[in-house]
Amino acid sequence: MRILLSGSSGVIGRHLVELIEADAALSLSGAADREHFFDDSADGDVLIDFSHPELTRRSLEFAARRKIPAVIGTTGLDEACLRAIEQAANRIPVCVAANFSLGVNLLLALAARTAASLGPEYEIEISEIHHRRKLDAPSGTALALGQAVAKARGLDLDGVRVDDRSRHRAPRQPGEIGFQAIRGGDVAGEHTVYFLADGERLELTHRATDRRIFARGALLAAEKLVGRPPGRVDFASLVLDGF
């Protein structure tokens, strides 16, 4: 499988290069970063992007023009990038995920099922911890967890989301979904969804200790995306066999 890699100089990009070079079935057919973009002769079976919104948008436009499936792992996507994803999905298969860990995607499914099974007396809070260099907060994965549990309860996340309780001194309101972001050290990623009720609480937690899991997940998504029809597909649907 020939891979075009957008964001090759980033942390996940470097892990992807290592994994591609170590696998005889894979080859790196082109690379792009902040300084250099794919040239006109670049071609591949799939494009993988772990970069930043501006480069992601350019990479999607390139992939759609060349009819190359795209795996997108960039987080903190802006409106222009989200539009580019929808436009590209009209021409090519596109897999977009906030997190390419198999464990996190199982956590998303478990959190949604739990939110649907437990009543509103089980209040939901989400916390996440990442390394000191991460810019977006809450993380894309935390927001995806929030979307999953809100949808399971028939709620609009934007209407119930609370990021900073220090800004208003008031008791917790019914239906709120709170977020806490912690930054420091070299933490690859930790996410916990709390279901808190009088007398008990349930915690669902995923801890990542090696960022290579995200690169391996992206390669798995790329393998399964090749040959699919145009359209947007989520990572869990590709790899979790309908869990």
RAZI-V260555 format. One record per residue. N is the residue number from 1. RES is the residue in one letter. OMEGA is omega in degrees with one decimal (none if undefined). NEAR is the number of other C-alpha atoms within 8 Angstrom. D_LAST is the distance of its C-alpha to the last C-alpha in whole Angstrom. Layout:
N_RES_OMEGA_NEAR_D_LAST, N_RES_OMEGA_NEAR_D_LAST
This chain:
1_M_-179.4_9_27, 2_R_-172.3_11_30, 3_I_167.7_14_28, 4_L_-173.8_15_30, 5_L_177.0_13_29, 6_S_-174.0_16_30, 7_G_-173.3_15_31, 8_S_-177.7_15_32, 9_S_178.1_7_34, 10_G_-177.4_9_32, 11_V_-180.0_6_30, 12_I_177.4_12_27, 13_G_179.5_14_29, 14_R_176.3_10_31, 15_H_177.9_11_28, 16_L_178.3_13_27, 17_V_179.5_10_30, 18_E_-178.1_8_31, 19_L_178.5_10_27, 20_I_-178.4_11_29, 21_E_-178.1_10_32, 22_A_-176.3_6_31, 23_D_-177.0_8_29, 24_A_-179.5_7_31, 25_A_-177.3_5_28, 26_L_173.3_10_28, 27_S_178.3_11_31, 28_L_-174.6_12_32, 29_S_177.7_10_34, 30_G_-178.4_11_35, 31_A_178.1_12_34, 32_A_175.4_12_35, 33_D_-177.6_12_35, 34_R_-174.3_7_38, 35_E_-173.8_5_41, 36_H_177.9_6_40, 37_F_178.8_8_38, 38_F_175.2_9_37, 39_D_-173.2_5_40, 40_D_-178.5_4_41, 41_S_-177.5_5_40, 42_A_179.4_9_37, 43_D_179.8_9_34, 44_G_177.5_12_31, 45_D_-177.6_11_28, 46_V_175.3_14_26, 47_L_175.9_15_26, 48_I_-176.6_14_25, 49_D_168.0_14_26, 50_F_-172.8_14_26, 51_S_177.4_13_29, 52_H_-169.4_11_31, 53_P_-177.6_12_30, 54_E_-180.0_7_34, 55_L_176.3_12_33, 56_T_179.7_15_29, 57_R_179.0_12_31, 58_R_-178.7_8_33, 59_S_177.4_10_31, 60_L_178.7_12_29, 61_E_177.7_10_32, 62_F_-178.0_8_33, 63_A_-179.7_14_30, 64_A_-179.7_13_30, 65_R_-178.6_7_34, 66_R_-179.6_7_33, 67_K_-179.9_8_30, 68_I_176.8_12_28, 69_P_-175.4_15_24, 70_A_173.6_16_23, 71_V_-174.0_14_21, 72_I_178.6_12_22, 73_G_178.3_14_22, 74_T_177.7_12_25, 75_T_-177.5_10_24, 76_G_-176.4_8_27, 77_L_178.4_9_27, 78_D_-176.1_7_30, 79_E_179.4_6_30, 80_A_-179.7_7_32, 81_C_178.2_12_29, 82_L_176.0_9_27, 83_R_179.5_8_29, 84_A_177.4_11_29, 85_I_-178.5_11_25, 86_E_178.9_9_25, 87_Q_179.7_8_29, 88_A_-177.5_14_27, 89_A_174.1_13_24, 90_N_-175.1_8_27, 91_R_-176.2_10_28, 92_I_171.0_15_25, 93_P_-178.3_15_21, 94_V_173.9_16_21, 95_C_178.9_13_18, 96_V_178.7_11_18, 97_A_174.7_9_17, 98_A_-176.1_10_18, 99_N_-178.2_10_17, 100_F_172.5_15_16, 101_S_176.0_9_15, 102_L_-179.3_10_12, 103_G_179.5_7_12, 104_V_-179.9_10_13, 105_N_171.5_12_10, 106_L_176.4_10_8, 107_L_177.9_11_11, 108_L_-179.8_11_11, 109_A_-179.8_10_8, 110_L_-179.3_8_9, 111_A_179.3_13_13, 112_A_179.1_12_12, 113_R_-179.5_9_11, 114_T_179.5_8_14, 115_A_179.5_13_16, 116_A_-175.8_10_15, 117_S_-178.2_6_16, 118_L_-178.8_8_19, 119_G_-177.6_7_22, 120_P_175.9_7_24, 121_E_172.9_8_26, 122_Y_-175.1_10_24, 123_E_-171.0_13_25, 124_I_171.9_11_22, 125_E_-178.2_11_24, 126_I_176.7_15_22, 127_S_176.8_12_24, 128_E_179.6_15_24, 129_I_176.4_12_26, 130_H_-179.8_14_27, 131_H_-173.1_12_30, 132_R_-174.0_8_34, 133_R_-176.4_6_33, 134_K_-173.3_8_30, 135_L_-174.4_4_32, 136_D_178.8_8_29, 137_A_-6.7_7_28, 138_P_-179.3_11_26, 139_S_176.3_10_24, 140_G_178.7_12_22, 141_T_177.6_9_19, 142_A_178.8_13_20, 143_L_176.7_9_21, 144_A_175.4_10_17, 145_L_177.6_12_16, 146_G_178.1_11_19, 147_Q_-177.6_10_18, 148_A_-177.5_12_14, 149_V_177.3_12_16, 150_A_179.6_13_19, 151_K_-179.4_11_17, 152_A_179.1_11_15, 153_R_178.2_8_19, 154_G_-177.3_6_21, 155_L_171.8_9_23, 156_D_-175.0_9_24, 157_L_-178.7_11_23, 158_D_-178.6_5_27, 159_G_-175.9_6_28, 160_V_-176.3_10_27, 161_R_175.2_10_27, 162_V_-177.8_9_30, 163_D_-171.9_8_30, 164_D_-177.8_7_33, 165_R_-179.8_7_35, 166_S_-176.9_5_38, 167_R_178.1_5_39, 168_H_-179.4_5_39, 169_R_-177.6_6_41, 170_A_176.7_4_39, 171_P_177.2_4_37, 172_R_-178.4_5_33, 173_Q_178.8_5_32, 174_P_176.4_6_30, 175_G_-179.8_7_27, 176_E_170.9_11_27, 177_I_-175.3_14_25, 178_G_179.6_10_27, 179_F_174.0_14_26, 180_Q_179.6_10_28, 181_A_179.2_10_28, 182_I_-179.6_8_30, 183_R_176.7_10_32, 184_G_175.6_10_34, 185_G_-177.4_7_34, 186_D_-175.0_7_32, 187_V_179.9_11_28, 188_A_178.0_10_25, 189_G_175.5_11_23, 190_E_-179.1_12_22, 191_H_177.2_13_20, 192_T_172.3_11_20, 193_V_-179.6_13_19, 194_Y_169.7_12_22, 195_F_-169.9_12_21, 196_L_177.3_12_25, 197_A_176.3_9_27, 198_D_175.0_6_30, 199_G_179.1_4_31, 200_E_172.3_6_27, 201_R_176.8_10_25, 202_L_179.1_7_21, 203_E_173.9_8_20, 204_L_-172.7_9_17, 205_T_169.8_9_18, 206_H_177.6_10_17, 207_R_174.3_7_20, 208_A_-179.0_10_21, 209_T_-178.5_7_24, 210_D_-176.8_6_25, 211_R_177.1_10_24, 212_R_178.8_9_24, 213_I_179.8_10_20, 214_F_177.1_11_20, 215_A_179.0_14_22, 216_R_178.2_11_20, 217_G_178.9_11_17, 218_A_177.6_12_19, 219_L_176.4_9_20, 220_L_177.7_9_17, 221_A_-179.8_13_16, 222_A_179.8_14_20, 223_E_-176.6_8_20, 224_K_-177.9_10_17, 225_L_-178.0_13_18, 226_V_178.2_9_22, 227_G_178.1_5_22, 228_R_176.8_7_20, 229_P_177.3_6_22, 230_P_179.7_10_23, 231_G_179.0_10_21, 232_R_-179.9_10_19, 233_V_179.9_10_15, 234_D_-175.1_9_13, 235_F_-178.7_12_12, 236_A_178.5_11_8, 237_S_179.3_9_8, 238_L_-165.5_11_11, 239_V_-174.4_10_9, 240_L_173.6_9_6, 241_D_173.0_7_6, 242_G_179.4_5_4, 243_F_none_4_0
